[in-house]
Every structure is written in C-alpha cells, then in structure tokens.
Amino acid sequence: MLVLSLMSLPAAALERMTWHVDGLERTALVHLPECSKNAPLVFGFHGHGGKSENAARKFNLHGLWPEAVVVYMQGLPTPGRLTDPEGKKNGWQHQKGEQGDRDLAFFDAVMKTMLDQRGVDSARVYATGHSNGGGFSYLLWVTHPDLFAAIAPSAAGARALREADPTPLPIMHFAGRNDPLVKFRNQKATMKRVCRINGCGRMATEWSPHCKSYNSGTAPLLACIHDGDHGYPGFAPGATVRFFREHHREK
C-alpha cells in the first residue's frame, strides 16, 4: 500500500487521500483532527451509486464528532443486487470473495494507515453506511469480528450474516417501514439475526424517541425504525455519534 497524494478540501474540512491497492487507485475523504493519536476512528460508507462527498454531507460525522478521525471511502463500479446489474455505478462488494475482495483489501490498507501513521485508538473503531454501504458495514463485522467497537448500518440487508456467527457487537440499525428497495420485512429479519448473535432479550427499552434498545449486557441491538422510505433519516447522524460514543472495546 502506498499513499500517493494528499489534497486539502478546506470548505469541507476534509482531505482527499489516495492509496494504490492491488493495482487499483482508491481514494477517501478524511477528517483529521489536530491530534489523531488515540483518537476514535469512524468509517462512513456511501450507498450504491453514491460518492464519498455525498456520504460526508449526509452523515456529517466529522462535524458532529470533530475529535474523531473520520474516513469516507470511495467505492468503485460494482453490480448492484437490486439495481444496476451491469455495475455501472459505484458501490461495495456484498460478500467475501466478490470482486476479488478489492474493497476489503482497500479497507485493510486504510486501516493500516490510520493505525501506523495516525496512531488512532484501536479500541474505538466504528463503521456506518447507508444501503449498500450499510451492507458493507455488516460484511466488515463478519470479516473483522474483533476490530469494531460498534457499527450502525442504515437501510441495509446482511447476506454476510446468514451463515456467519461473528463476535457479538453493539449494532444500531436504521430501517424505514416504507422502504421500496430493501424491504422492511427483510431488514426486520436482519435485526432478528443480530439479536440472536448478540443474545438480546425480547423486551426493549426506549433509547431515544426513534430508537429502541434490545439489551444483551455488552452488545445491544438498537432498532431505529422510522416511517420513511429508503432515504437516510435526518435523525441518524446525531444518533449514530451518540451511540458510538457509548461503546469501546476492551484492549
């Protein structure tokens, strides 16, 4: 892995970093606080057809948590399961082994840079993503079961969880009852699968006006169900940052 360039984007308080991974040029928009040593590290993944700029604007993780190192990685043209079967739009691999695992390799390269060069806190690594990006967050839980402190997928399914039993992990899942793409019933099935993995109880407590917490001791599921469609809900950024702040891994 080689970092090739660093271009400042003053208006967005972000920098574009470039990696070469397995012969491919990959980029990410990165927020670096004045001191990144022992800072939390947050990844935000755009949906299918999106861009890192869109993710930065919608998630606004760097604005809500300026002390954190925040990375908005850029996907490559990828076949979509629900739309874009020819793969003309940017996205992320759905399962391990697809696309030569190019996105997992890209993630590993970025992670290594942030640990080795920026000195981030390995006990406070988080991921969130919308739609295809949320599915990629679930895949990262499966492929890196002892890395994350919490993840927060939105409008996402989780094929990667069907035959996997990763280490229990605090999960926040945002789901729209009227989602026409990732059907609500399928997202409910994903949340039930998470509850089984995490050992959550059946009774929920109110965590916020939008979110109910199914507790398991150390790895709750927060089900954040709204009346919207496939869009990213407006309350999600603040809820995500609050949720991430509440969790860290034991070193």
KAPE-V289748 format. One line per field, one symbol per residue. ss: DSSP state (h for helix, s for strand, l for the rest). phi: phi as a letter, one per 30 degrees, with the letter a starting at -180 (. if undefined). psi: psi as a letter, one per 30 degrees, with the letter a starting at -180 (. if undefined). Layout:
ss=???
phi=???
psi=???
This chain:
ss=lsssssssshhhlssssssssllsssssssslllllllllsssssllllllhhhhhhhhlhhhhllllsssssllssllllllllllllssllllllhhhhhhhhhhhhhhhhhhhllllllllsssssslhhhhhhhhhhhhllllllsssssllllhhhllllllllssssssslllllllhhhhhhhhhhhhhhhlllllsssllllssssllllllsssssslllllllllhhhhhhhhhhllllll
phi=.bdcabcdbedchbbccbbcbhicdbbacbccdebcdiddbbcbcdddicbddddddddhddddbddddbbcdcdcebecdcbhddidcdabdcbdjdhihdddddedddedddddcciddddbcbbbachedddddddddddbdccdcabbdbhbcbedddbbbdeebebcbcbcdcddcceeddddddddddddddiddddccdcaecbcccdbjcbdcccccbcdcdddddddeddddeddddbbddd
psi=kkjeljkkieefhlkjkkljjhgkkklkkkkjlejfkgllkkkkkllkgaleeeeeeeeheeefifflkkkjlkllkkkkeelhffhflkalkelkfkhgheeeeeeeeeeeeeeeffhljffiklkllkceeeeeeeeeeefifgelfllilkhklieffegkilkkkkkkkkkkfgjfdjkeeeeeeeeeeeeeefhklfkllkelffkkkjlgdfilkjjiklgabflkkffeeeeeeeeeffkllk.
